[in-house]
Amino acid sequence: MSPVYTPWRRPASIFFGNRGGASGALRGGSGMEQGERYCIQGKIRAINFRRPGGKSQPPSHRLAARIILKETMKSITSEFTVEWGHCDPAGIVFYPNFFIFFDAGAWNLFIAAGLELKTLRERYGANGFPVVDTRAEFRHPCRQMDKLTLTTTMDAIHGKTFIMSHELYNDGVLAVRGKEVRVLGMAHPDDPEKLKAGAIPKELAARFGP
């Protein structure tokens, strides 16, 4: 499985390493040898992962991602640049956009663990990971062209809930700290247009460690 990228206007870098590589995380293979690092540098709009002989998967967010792999998938770091459209008239990031960044980091983590939406639907009959609780602590402003680093971690999995944390750094300074509670979204038995929280299968939870 190789990354497929399309040209855009913003230079970025994507780093995959160390153990298993991004391909290994997504397909269950060995990926790169331990200690190797694979880097794509260029102008990147979105990243797709294409299985040999198959169709490309839906792209993740337009955030460069440094994937931290161990035996299981616990954490991911996404790096991006603040754009004009993220900011309010005062020139700082409009606070709801931080929750968009959190969502991007969460989905980067799920996808890197092999839980893209297609897999969720086909293997688990689920329709995503809806947020049922979220909060944030704003500590430092972020402005246009600032280089931000967001680390998203799976803190715990309990029955029907995923507990996740986010730490956003601006040039090494902690700017925003956030928490999320997500559930496994299953079709409601009485109304297929609604979702309900489903029990998280052990095999799914094991992707994020004990």
N, C-alpha and C positions, 0 to 999 in steps of 0.2 A: 504494500500500500504506500503510495507516494503522495506528498502534499502537492496540490495544484493551486496556483495562485494567479490572480489577474492584475494587470497594471493599474495603478491609481496614482494619486498625486503625492501621497505622504510616504516618505521613506520610513522603513521599519525593519526590525530584525526579529526572527523567530528562532528560538533556541529549544532544542529537544535534547534532554539528557537527564540523568546519566544512564540508569539501568533500564533496558527494554526499549528505550526510544518511544516516540509518539506512535509509530506504527505498531510496535509491540503492545502498547497499552490498548490500542483500539482493536486489534485483531487477535490478541492473545498470544502472539508469536514472541520470538526472542528479541526481535529488533536489533539494536546495535549492541556491540560488546560493551561490557561495563567499562566505564572510564572514557569512552568515546563521546564526542559531542558533534552534533550535526547542526549546521547553521544555514539559514536562508537569509540573504541580505538583498534588499531591493525595495521597490515600490509595491506595496501589497494592499489590495482592497479587501479580500476575504480569503479564507483558507478552506479548501475542500480536502477530504480524504477519499481517495478512489481505490476500491478493491480491484485486484487484477481481474479483468474480464467483466467487471460489474460497473454499475452506474456510480457516479460521484455522490457523496453524501451531502446533505444540506450544509451550507457554510456556517461556521461558528461566527462569533462577533468579530468586528473589524479591529480586534485588539491583538497585538502581538502577545504571545504566551510563552513563558518559560515553564516547562512542565517539570515538576519535581517528582521523580519516580523512585519508589522503594519497592518492597514486596507488594505493597498495595498503594492505592491512589489516595493520599490524604490531603494534599495541598497543591495549589497552582498559583503562579504569579503572572499577572497580565500587565503589560507595559503599554502606555499610550500617551498621546499628546492632547492637551485641552484645545478644543477648536472654538471658533467664534460662536457657533451655534449652541455651545454648552453654557454660555455666560449670560448674565442678566445685564441691565443697563449700567450697573456699577462696575462691570468688567470682571466680576468673579463668577465662578461656576454657580449657576442657579441650583439651589439645594436639592430639588427633586432629581436632578441628573445624577447625583451620587448614587441614588437607588438604581438607576439604569446601569451604572458601572458595576454595582453589586450583582445585579442580575446577569450581566455579561460574565463576570468572574465565576459565578455559580455554574452557569451553563458551560463555560470552558472546562471546569472541573468535571462535571457530569460527562461531557463528551470525551474528555481525555480518559475517563474510566470506562469508555465503551458504552455509554448510556445516551447516545443520540436518540432523538425522538422516534426514528424509524425502528430502532431496536426495542425501545420501550413499548411501542404499539404491538410489534410482532411477537416479542418474547413474553411480555408481562401484561399485555392488554391495558397499558396505562397511557395517559395523555399528558405527560409532563409532571412538573414538580411545583404546584402552586404555592405561593407564599401565603401563610396564615398569620404571621407576625413578623414585624421588622422594626428596627430602631437604629438610630445613629447618633454619634457624638461628634460635633463639628469643632475642630480644634485649631485649624490653620487654613487660610484662604488659598484657593487655586485660581490662577488666571490664564488667559489665552496664551498658548504656546508653552505652558509649563509641562514638564515631563513627569508623569505620574506612574507610580508602581503600586499595583493592587495585589495583595496576597489574600487568597480565599482558602479557608481551611474547613474540612469536615470535622467538627468537634465531637459529635456524638450522633448515634442513631438509636431511637427508642420506639419500638413498636410500629407506629405509623408516622413518625416525625424524623426529619433531618435537622440537626442543629448546626448552623454554619456561622462562621465569623469572617469578617473582612477588615483588613487594615490597609488604608490608602496612604502612601507616602508621597510627598512633594519634595524632590531634591533631598531625600533622606530625613525629612521632618514629617512626623505623623500628622496628617491633615484631617482624616476622618476615620473613625472606628465604628463598625456596624455589626449587627447581629441579625440573623434570619432564622425563622422556623418554616420549613417546607414540608409538604406531604407528598405522597405518591398519589397522583390524581387518577382515580378510576371512574368509569361511567356509573352514574347513579342508576340503580335498578328500576326506579319508578319514573325517571325522566332522563333519557339519553343525552339531553342537552346540558345537563348538570353534571358536576363532578362531586365525588366524595373521597375522603381519605381512605386509602386501602392499606392493608397490612403489608409491610415491606418484606419481601422474600429474603430468606437468609443468604441465598446466592448473590442477590443484589447488594445487600449490606456488606457482604464479605469483600466486595471490591474496594471498600474504604478502610479495611482493617478491623481489628477487634474493638 
